[in-house]
């Protein structure tokens, strides 16, 4: 009889510790989500400052042909990631010729 009660107690304590771990992880995920949301909001605010339309892309191509890739990364991070191959190919075409 005592063995069964100790087995139940150990199962209960394991479940309790599992619940504590799950609660901790849930709270950690909530905090991480709020941080990510704040970062996404600040990222979208940075992106909103970027010029839109063809003028931004033309500016990027001129900077790439001039070899100023670092300023493209800083000024137009979203467009750089989206059009990285085009930008780098424009840069390499100028350097090859």
Residue pairs with C-beta under 8 A, 6 or more apart in sequence:
46 77
47 77
47 78
50 56
50 75
50 76
50 78
50 79
51 59
56 76
56 79
57 79
57 83
59 76
60 72
60 76
60 79
60 80
60 83
60 87
61 86
61 87
61 90
63 69
63 71
63 72
64 72
64 87
64 88
64 90
64 91
64 94
65 90
65 91
65 94
67 91
67 94
67 95
69 87
69 88
69 91
72 79
72 80
72 87
73 80
80 87
